[in-house]
Amino acid sequence: MQLMGMEKMTLDNKQIFIVDDDESVCRALSVLLATYGFNAKGFICAEDFFSAVPNSASGCLILDIHMPGLDGWQALQRLRESGSRRPVIIMSAEKFGGNSERALKAGAAGYLQKPFNDQALVDLIAIAFENKRKK
């Protein structure tokens, strides 16, 4: 499979939403993704994300699993039940090996184990947008 190059990404593919209860992770990922030309917005809880971002908004969601309130699994389920086709990338520092498979079965575009390589994240975002475009 050939990865979609950054030059082929459209404006619709530049919006990234990050939901992680660790504000420093949101900030760091936002800065990192900005260096790749993305417009990233962070939220410290899923409830804030759902109240601020309409279901129709385009973009990709990067979602941590372990958070107070709605956890990542519940947030992904709520998103899918709402009919949203926004690609979701699940991330976690948890070492449980079944998370990747569980994420894909739940409809996520991919899974990243923290800490992860910057390029792995950018490549997975490109794949998520490309897969969404093909649907």
C-alpha positions, 0 to 999 in steps of 0.5 A: 500500500502506498502512503498518501503524500502530504502534498496530496492532502486536502484542507479537509484532511488537515483538521485533527482533534486530540482528546487526552486528559493529559494537557501536555500530551494535547499540547505536544501533539498539537505542536508536532502536527502543526509542523506537518501542516495540520490544524490540531485542536486539543480537548482534555475530555471527550465530553468537551470534544462532543460539545465543541465539535459538530458531528458533521465536522471533517477531520481525524480524531486522535483519542486516548483510552484512559480518561475520566468520564467517557473513556476512549472506548465509550467515546468511540462507540458514541461517535460510531452510534451517532453515524459519524464517519470521522476517522479515529486513531486510538492511543494508549500507554497501556501495555495490553496487547489486545488494544490494537485488535479491539480498536480496529474491531470497534471501528478505529482507523488504527492504534498507537502505543505510547510513546510512539514515533512522530512519523508513525502518527503522521503515516497513520493519519494519512492512511486514515484519511485515505481509507475514509476517502475510499469509502 
